Amino acid sequence: MELTEADTAGALSRIQAKVTATALASGSLTSLFCFATSRPILRYAVPITVNCVTAMATLAAAQEGIRALRGGHSDAWGTVAAGALSGAALVGLRAGPPYMLLGAVTWGPACGAAHAANDWLRPGRMVEAFFISQGLLDEPGEQHAPAGAREQQQQQQQQQRQQQQQRQQQQQQQRRRMPGDAPPAFPLLPEEEGLEFHELSERRQTQLIKALKEREVAELYRRMDREADARAAARKLQRRQEQQQRQEAEQQQEQEEQQQQQQQQQQQQQQKEQQEQQQEQQEQQQRRQAPRQGGLSEEVGEQPSQRPQAGGPPVAAAATAGGSWWRQLFG
């Protein structure tokens, strides 16, 4: 089959897009890795990026060649064949001809699995839908809509009208709740004042919906801030009450301790007074008994002097007296 200029331009653009995406991804990831591990970027990031770009360029060229041979048809099997060819070529150049089969066996299924995952996930459409939802891109319109699509459009318009009515009701409720003159839910352009919501463009609808969401989120944050302030005030009051209670409890404890100390001091004073009284009484008794004990001691002191001691002069006198009496009786 002969290739036209459009086919070659499309193939070159696809190869260029794949190589550019690979270079950006590999360069950013390897740079982050080198920055995280404190390694030199020129020594590690550049060779890895060059290898990834070379591998992707080889794979994309093989894929476009197989697509051209199959008449512009591309699927996972074609990617498997392209991966096997590119893997055999790259691994054979890197490790030698004996490892070409290993490269074909490993690269082919891996590339086919990546192609199937891409068809299933559709990351490009996911990114496009995200940008459309954020109002950064216009949704592509259908130029040639089928006959049955009109009914679907009418149903969608009815749903949009119902949603618009619900939003208007919510806005009215919010305006009633908010004090003062509430600003509009979203700014309208001068040329959009007489139009309904479903008559606006998709991009403008997404922008207005986003503005309404931001307004609702801002109000929600305000309520949360008010609730947080109220909770903080309640906590402060609770802490003050707890501090007051603690101070009162401490004061009561101090008063009780003071009372106990006073009672102890009074008891000690009473005990001292009692002891002093007892001492005075004892001293008085001793004073009263002192003269009596003095007279007794004098009498007791005289008695030992009258008693004859053993072997002393009274005994000798008695013996002499007895001897004289015996002599007088028998002498």
C-alpha positions as CSV (number, residue, x, y, z in Angstrom):
1,M,0.0,0.0,0.0
2,E,1.2,3.5,-0.9
3,L,1.4,6.0,2.0
4,T,0.2,9.5,1.5
5,E,1.6,12.6,2.9
6,A,-1.2,12.7,5.5
7,D,-0.3,9.2,6.7
8,T,3.4,10.0,7.0
9,A,2.6,13.3,8.8
10,G,0.2,11.5,11.2
11,A,2.9,8.8,11.9
12,L,5.6,11.4,12.5
13,S,3.3,13.4,14.8
14,R,2.4,10.3,16.8
15,I,6.1,9.3,17.2
16,Q,7.0,12.8,18.2
17,A,4.2,13.0,20.8
18,K,5.2,9.6,22.3
19,V,8.9,10.6,22.4
20,T,8.1,14.0,24.0
21,A,5.9,12.5,26.7
22,T,8.5,9.8,27.4
23,A,11.3,12.4,27.7
24,L,9.2,14.6,30.0
25,A,8.1,11.7,32.2
26,S,11.5,10.0,32.5
27,G,13.4,13.3,33.0
28,S,11.1,14.5,35.7
29,L,11.0,11.2,37.6
30,T,14.7,10.6,37.4
31,S,15.4,14.2,38.5
32,L,13.2,13.8,41.5
33,F,14.9,10.5,42.3
34,C,18.3,12.1,42.1
35,F,17.2,15.1,44.2
36,A,15.7,12.8,46.8
37,T,18.8,10.5,47.0
38,S,21.3,13.4,46.7
39,R,22.8,12.1,43.5
40,P,24.3,14.1,40.5
41,I,21.6,14.7,38.0
42,L,23.9,14.8,34.9
43,R,25.4,11.5,35.8
44,Y,22.2,9.6,36.4
45,A,19.2,11.4,35.0
46,V,20.6,12.2,31.5
47,P,21.7,8.6,30.6
48,I,18.4,7.2,31.9
49,T,16.4,9.8,30.0
50,V,18.3,9.1,26.7
51,N,17.8,5.3,27.1
52,C,14.1,5.8,27.7
53,V,13.7,8.1,24.7
54,T,15.7,5.8,22.4
55,A,13.5,2.8,23.5
56,M,10.3,4.7,22.9
57,A,11.4,6.0,19.6
58,T,12.3,2.5,18.4
59,L,9.0,1.1,19.7
60,A,6.9,3.9,18.1
61,A,8.7,3.5,14.8
62,A,8.1,-0.3,14.8
63,Q,4.5,0.3,15.8
64,E,3.9,2.7,13.0
65,G,5.6,0.3,10.5
66,I,3.3,-2.5,11.6
67,R,0.3,-0.2,11.4
68,A,1.2,0.8,7.8
69,L,1.6,-2.9,6.9
70,R,-1.9,-3.7,8.3
71,G,-3.5,-0.8,6.5
72,G,-3.8,1.7,9.3
73,H,-5.2,-0.7,11.8
74,S,-3.7,-0.7,15.3
75,D,-4.5,-2.9,18.3
76,A,-2.8,-4.7,21.1
77,W,-1.5,-7.5,18.9
78,G,0.3,-5.0,16.7
79,T,1.8,-3.5,19.8
80,V,2.9,-6.9,20.9
81,A,4.7,-7.5,17.6
82,A,6.3,-4.0,17.7
83,G,7.4,-4.6,21.3
84,A,9.0,-7.9,20.4
85,L,10.9,-6.4,17.4
86,S,12.1,-3.4,19.4
87,G,13.0,-5.5,22.4
88,A,15.0,-8.0,20.3
89,A,16.8,-5.1,18.6
90,L,17.6,-3.1,21.7
91,V,18.5,-6.1,23.9
92,G,20.6,-7.6,21.1
93,L,22.6,-4.4,20.7
94,R,23.0,-4.0,24.4
95,A,23.8,-7.6,25.5
96,G,24.5,-9.4,22.3
97,P,22.7,-11.6,19.8
98,P,22.1,-14.5,22.2
99,Y,19.8,-12.3,24.2
100,M,17.6,-11.2,21.3
101,L,15.0,-13.9,22.0
102,L,14.9,-12.8,25.7
103,G,14.2,-9.2,24.7
104,A,11.5,-10.3,22.3
105,V,9.8,-12.5,24.9
106,T,9.9,-9.8,27.6
107,W,9.2,-6.7,25.6
108,G,6.3,-8.0,23.5
109,P,3.9,-9.0,26.3
110,A,4.8,-5.9,28.3
111,C,4.0,-3.5,25.4
112,G,0.8,-5.4,24.7
113,A,-0.3,-5.2,28.3
114,A,0.5,-1.4,28.3
115,H,-1.6,-1.0,25.1
116,A,-4.6,-2.8,26.6
117,A,-4.4,-0.8,29.8
118,N,-4.3,2.4,27.8
119,D,-7.4,1.4,25.8
120,W,-9.2,0.5,29.0
121,L,-8.3,3.5,31.2
122,R,-8.2,6.2,28.5
123,P,-6.0,8.7,30.4
124,G,-6.3,11.3,27.6
125,R,-10.0,11.4,27.9
126,M,-9.8,11.5,31.7
127,V,-7.6,14.5,31.5
128,E,-9.8,16.2,28.8
129,A,-12.9,15.6,30.9
130,F,-11.2,17.1,33.9
131,F,-10.3,20.2,32.0
132,I,-13.8,20.5,30.6
133,S,-15.3,20.1,34.1
134,Q,-13.0,22.9,35.3
135,G,-14.1,25.2,32.5
136,L,-10.7,25.3,30.8
137,L,-11.8,23.6,27.6
138,D,-15.0,23.7,25.5
139,E,-16.8,20.4,25.0
140,P,-16.6,19.3,21.3
141,G,-20.1,19.7,19.8
142,E,-21.7,17.1,17.6
143,Q,-22.0,18.5,14.0
144,H,-24.0,15.6,12.6
145,A,-26.4,14.5,15.3
146,P,-28.7,11.5,14.6
147,A,-32.4,11.7,14.6
148,G,-32.7,10.0,18.0
149,A,-30.2,12.4,19.6
150,R,-32.8,15.2,19.6
151,E,-34.9,13.5,22.2
152,Q,-31.8,13.0,24.4
153,Q,-31.0,16.7,24.0
154,Q,-34.5,17.7,25.0
155,Q,-34.4,15.4,28.0
156,Q,-31.0,16.9,29.0
157,Q,-32.5,20.4,28.6
158,Q,-35.4,19.5,30.9
159,Q,-33.0,18.1,33.4
160,Q,-30.9,21.2,33.2
161,R,-34.0,23.4,33.7
162,Q,-35.0,21.4,36.8
163,Q,-31.5,21.7,38.2
164,Q,-31.6,25.4,37.5
165,Q,-34.9,25.8,39.4
166,Q,-33.5,23.8,42.3
167,R,-30.4,26.0,42.4
168,Q,-32.5,29.2,42.3
169,Q,-34.6,27.9,45.2
170,Q,-31.4,27.1,47.1
171,Q,-30.0,30.6,46.3
172,Q,-33.2,32.2,47.6
173,Q,-33.0,30.2,50.8
174,Q,-29.4,31.2,51.2
175,R,-30.3,34.9,50.6
176,R,-33.0,34.7,53.3
177,R,-30.6,33.2,55.7
178,M,-27.8,35.7,55.0
179,P,-28.1,39.1,56.7
180,G,-28.2,42.2,54.5
181,D,-28.2,42.4,50.7
182,A,-26.6,39.1,49.5
183,P,-24.5,39.4,46.4
184,P,-25.6,37.3,43.4
185,A,-24.6,33.6,43.3
186,F,-22.3,34.1,40.3
187,P,-21.4,37.1,38.1
188,L,-23.3,37.4,34.9
189,L,-22.0,39.1,31.8
190,P,-24.1,41.9,30.2
191,E,-24.9,39.8,27.1
192,E,-26.1,36.9,29.4
193,E,-28.7,38.7,31.4
194,G,-31.6,37.7,29.1
195,L,-30.5,34.1,28.6
196,E,-31.5,31.0,30.5
197,F,-29.0,28.7,32.0
198,H,-29.4,25.9,29.4
199,E,-28.9,28.5,26.6
200,L,-25.4,29.3,27.7
201,S,-22.3,27.5,26.4
202,E,-21.0,24.5,28.2
203,R,-17.9,26.3,29.3
204,R,-19.9,29.2,30.7
205,Q,-22.2,26.7,32.5
206,T,-19.2,25.0,34.1
207,Q,-17.8,28.3,35.1
208,L,-21.0,29.4,36.7
209,I,-21.5,26.1,38.5
210,K,-17.9,26.3,39.8
211,A,-18.6,29.9,41.1
212,L,-21.7,28.6,42.8
213,K,-19.8,25.8,44.4
214,E,-17.1,28.2,45.6
215,R,-19.8,30.4,47.1
216,E,-21.3,27.5,48.9
217,V,-17.9,26.3,50.1
218,A,-17.1,29.8,51.4
219,E,-20.4,29.9,53.3
220,L,-19.7,26.5,54.7
221,Y,-16.3,27.7,55.8
222,R,-17.8,30.7,57.4
223,R,-20.3,28.6,59.4
224,M,-17.4,26.3,60.4
225,D,-15.4,29.3,61.6
226,R,-18.4,30.6,63.6
227,E,-18.9,27.2,65.2
228,A,-15.2,27.0,65.9
229,D,-15.3,30.5,67.5
230,A,-18.3,29.5,69.6
231,R,-16.5,26.3,70.7
232,A,-13.4,28.3,71.6
233,A,-15.5,30.7,73.6
234,A,-17.3,27.9,75.4
235,R,-13.9,26.3,76.2
236,K,-12.6,29.6,77.5
237,L,-15.7,29.9,79.8
238,Q,-15.3,26.3,80.9
239,R,-11.6,26.9,81.7
240,R,-12.4,30.0,83.6
241,Q,-15.0,28.2,85.6
242,E,-12.6,25.4,86.3
243,Q,-10.0,27.9,87.4
244,Q,-12.4,29.6,89.7
245,Q,-13.5,26.2,91.1
246,R,-9.8,25.3,91.7
247,Q,-9.2,28.6,93.4
248,E,-12.2,28.2,95.6
249,A,-11.1,24.7,96.4
250,E,-7.6,25.8,97.2
251,Q,-9.0,28.6,99.4
252,Q,-11.2,26.2,101.2
253,Q,-8.2,23.9,101.8
254,E,-6.1,26.8,103.1
255,Q,-8.9,27.8,105.4
256,E,-9.3,24.3,106.7
257,E,-5.5,24.0,107.2
258,Q,-5.5,27.3,109.0
259,Q,-8.4,26.2,111.2
260,Q,-6.6,22.9,111.9
261,Q,-3.4,24.8,112.8
262,Q,-5.3,27.1,115.1
263,Q,-7.0,24.1,116.8
264,Q,-3.6,22.4,117.2
265,Q,-2.2,25.6,118.6
266,Q,-5.1,26.0,121.0
267,Q,-4.7,22.3,122.1
268,Q,-1.0,22.8,122.6
269,Q,-1.6,26.0,124.7
270,Q,-4.2,24.1,126.8
271,Q,-1.8,21.3,127.3
272,K,0.9,23.7,128.3
273,E,-1.4,25.4,130.7
274,Q,-2.5,22.1,132.2
275,Q,1.1,21.1,132.6
276,E,2.0,24.4,134.2
277,Q,-1.0,24.0,136.6
278,Q,0.1,20.5,137.5
279,Q,3.6,21.7,138.1
280,E,2.4,24.5,140.3
281,Q,0.2,22.1,142.2
282,Q,3.1,19.7,142.6
283,E,5.4,22.5,143.8
284,Q,2.7,23.6,146.3
285,Q,2.4,20.1,147.6
286,Q,6.1,19.8,147.9
287,R,6.2,23.1,149.7
288,R,3.5,22.0,152.1
289,Q,5.2,18.6,152.8
290,A,8.7,20.1,153.2
291,P,8.3,21.3,156.9
292,R,6.8,17.9,158.0
293,Q,9.6,16.0,156.4
294,G,12.1,18.3,158.2
295,G,10.6,17.5,161.7
296,L,10.5,13.8,161.0
297,S,14.1,13.8,159.8
298,E,15.2,15.4,163.1
299,E,13.4,12.8,165.2
300,V,14.7,10.0,163.0
301,G,18.2,11.5,163.3
302,E,18.0,11.4,167.1
303,Q,17.0,7.7,167.4
304,P,20.1,6.2,165.9
305,S,22.2,8.0,168.4
306,Q,20.2,6.4,171.3
307,R,20.5,2.9,169.8
308,P,23.5,0.9,171.1
309,Q,25.8,-0.3,168.4
310,A,27.1,-3.9,168.3
311,G,30.3,-4.1,170.1
312,G,30.1,-0.5,171.3
313,P,30.2,1.0,174.8
314,P,26.6,0.3,175.7
315,V,27.1,-3.4,175.2
316,A,30.2,-3.4,177.3
317,A,28.4,-1.5,180.0
318,A,25.6,-4.0,180.0
319,A,28.2,-6.8,180.2
320,T,29.9,-5.2,183.1
321,A,26.6,-4.6,184.8
322,G,25.6,-8.2,184.4
323,G,28.9,-9.4,185.7
324,S,28.6,-7.3,188.7
325,W,25.1,-8.6,189.4
326,W,26.2,-12.2,189.2
327,R,29.0,-11.5,191.6
328,Q,26.7,-9.9,194.0
329,L,24.3,-12.8,193.9
330,F,26.8,-15.7,194.1
331,G,29.8,-13.9,195.3
